[in-house]
């Protein structure tokens, strides 16, 4: 079953009549059947897929899906023919009467195309790059090595040949010299010295008469 046979009869219809017929859709806006029909129109007339996509859509369509919506099959088929003629005149014939985007807007499919609808092919969703956490190197505290000076001589003599020389050693608490008290004998400030006593000498002085 195809719809292309009616193009020759409807191609002479006024453009406004074709547009009015396409807008007068028999189903509620966003209906799955209209979405499938729009996909077929897009493939056959816009993308020029090389085969009768609209006729294939009708051949595979179960009539019960149409009549369950309270729409007569003949009325539905006439609406399909008028809309297909509008797309044929707009794209292959280049009359630019309407676009497939306008068709989708008239039928309330502009938002439905971004979601997966029951009974239709899912639409691929955009992929986003995932941020990958990178490890951050943390500085590690290293112990500070402080050299401890060793005496070059001990008591005025060179060190024993086997005595280790100055070697850096890790020390958390360097040794602090402690003052050592040294006992010093007390020295008296003053010392008493014994002085021998000299005996008194009596000197006789002559008296002149």
C-alpha positions in Angstrom: 0.0 0.0 0.0 1.5 3.4 -0.9 0.5 7.0 -0.9 2.6 8.3 -3.8 -0.2 7.7 -6.3 -2.2 10.6 -5.0 0.6 13.2 -5.5 -0.3 13.8 -9.1 -3.9 14.6 -8.0 -3.0 16.8 -5.1 0.0 18.6 -6.5 -2.3 21.2 -8.1 -4.0 21.9 -4.8 -3.5 25.4 -3.4 -0.5 25.6 -1.0 -2.8 26.9 1.8 -5.0 23.9 1.4 -2.1 21.5 1.7 -0.8 23.3 4.8 -4.3 23.4 6.4 -4.7 19.6 5.8 -1.4 18.9 7.4 -2.2 21.0 10.5 -5.7 19.3 10.8 -4.2 16.1 12.4 -6.6 13.4 13.6 -4.7 12.5 16.8 -3.8 14.5 19.9 -0.5 16.3 19.8 2.6 14.2 20.5 0.8 11.0 19.5 3.1 8.0 18.7 1.5 7.4 15.3 2.2 11.0 14.2 5.8 10.7 15.4 6.3 7.5 13.3 4.7 9.2 10.3 7.0 12.3 10.7 10.0 9.9 10.7 8.8 8.4 7.5 8.3 11.8 5.9 11.8 12.9 7.0 13.5 9.8 5.5 11.6 9.8 2.1 11.4 13.5 1.3 14.1 15.3 3.4 16.9 12.8 3.5 15.9 11.3 0.1 16.6 7.7 1.4 15.8 6.2 -2.0 12.7 4.2 -1.1 9.0 4.9 -0.3 9.4 5.2 3.5 5.8 6.6 3.8 4.4 3.6 1.9 6.3 1.2 4.1 5.0 3.0 7.1 1.4 2.4 5.9 2.1 -1.2 4.9 3.4 -2.1 8.4 0.8 -0.1 10.3 -1.9 -2.1 12.1 -5.3 -0.5 11.3 -6.5 -1.3 14.8 -4.0 1.3 16.2 -5.9 3.9 14.1 -9.4 2.9 14.8 -8.8 2.5 18.5 -8.3 6.2 18.6 -11.8 6.8 17.1 -10.4 7.7 13.6 -11.7 6.1 10.4 -9.0 4.4 8.3 -10.1 6.2 5.1 -9.9 9.6 6.8 -6.5 8.7 8.2 -5.2 7.7 4.8 -6.5 10.9 3.1 -4.7 12.9 5.8 -1.5 11.0 5.1 -1.8 11.7 1.3 -2.3 15.4 1.8 0.7 15.7 4.2 2.9 13.6 2.0 2.1 15.7 -1.0 3.0 18.9 1.0 6.4 17.4 1.8 6.9 16.3 -1.8 6.2 19.8 -3.1 8.4 21.4 -0.5 11.5 19.3 -0.9 11.8 17.3 -4.1 9.9 19.9 -6.1 11.6 22.7 -4.2 8.5 24.9 -3.7 9.4 25.5 -0.1 5.9 25.4 1.2 6.7 23.9 4.6 9.6 22.2 6.5 9.7 19.0 8.4 10.5 21.0 11.5 7.2 22.9 11.0 5.4 19.6 10.7 6.8 18.5 14.0 5.8 21.7 15.6 2.3 21.5 14.3 2.0 18.0 15.7 3.6 18.7 19.1 6.6 16.5 18.4 9.4 19.0 19.1 9.8 17.9 22.7 8.9 14.3 22.2 11.9 13.8 19.8 14.3 14.1 22.8 12.7 11.2 24.6 12.1 7.5 24.0 8.4 7.0 23.1 6.6 3.7 23.4 6.5 1.9 20.1 9.2 4.0 18.5 13.0 4.0 18.3 14.8 5.7 21.2 16.7 8.9 20.5 20.4 8.9 21.5 21.1 11.2 24.4 24.3 13.4 24.4 27.3 12.0 26.2 29.2 14.2 28.6 32.8 13.8 29.7 33.3 12.6 33.2 35.7 14.4 35.3 38.4 12.1 36.6 39.9 13.0 40.0 43.6 13.2 39.8 45.7 12.2 42.9 47.5 15.2 44.5 50.9 14.5 45.9 51.2 15.4 49.5 54.6 16.5 50.9 56.1 14.0 53.4 58.0 15.4 56.3 61.6 14.2 56.3 63.7 14.0 59.4 66.5 16.7 59.5 69.9 15.2 60.0 72.1 17.3 62.3 75.8 16.5 62.5 77.3 16.2 65.9 80.8 17.4 66.1 83.3 15.0 67.7 86.4 16.4 69.4 89.5 16.2 67.3 91.7 15.5 70.3 91.0 14.2 73.7 93.2 15.6 76.6 95.7 17.1 74.1 96.4 13.8 72.3 95.1 12.8 68.9 92.1 10.5 68.8 92.7 6.8 68.8 92.8 5.5 65.2 89.7 3.4 65.8 87.6 6.3 67.2 84.9 7.3 64.7 85.3 10.7 63.0 82.6 13.3 62.7 79.6 11.5 61.4 76.1 13.0 60.7 73.6 11.5 63.1 69.9 12.0 63.3 69.0 13.4 66.6 65.6 14.5 67.7 66.9 16.2 70.9 70.5 17.4 70.6 72.5 17.0 73.9 72.8 20.2 75.8 75.9 20.6 78.0 75.1 20.9 81.7 77.2 23.1 84.0 79.0 21.1 86.6 79.7 22.6 90.0 83.4 22.3 90.9 84.4 22.6 94.6 87.0 25.4 95.2 88.7 25.7 98.6 87.8 28.9 100.4 90.7 31.3 100.7 90.6 33.6 103.8 90.6 37.2 103.0 93.1 38.0 105.8 95.6 35.9 107.7 97.0 36.8 111.2 100.8 36.6 111.4 102.5 36.4 114.8 105.1 39.2 115.3 107.7 38.6 118.1 107.7 41.3 120.8 111.1 43.1 121.2 112.2 43.6 124.9 112.6 47.2 126.1 116.2 48.3 126.7 117.0 50.8 129.4 119.6 53.4 128.4 121.4 55.3 131.2 121.9 59.0 130.5 124.7 60.8 132.5 123.6 63.8 134.6 125.9 66.8 134.6 126.4 68.3 138.0 
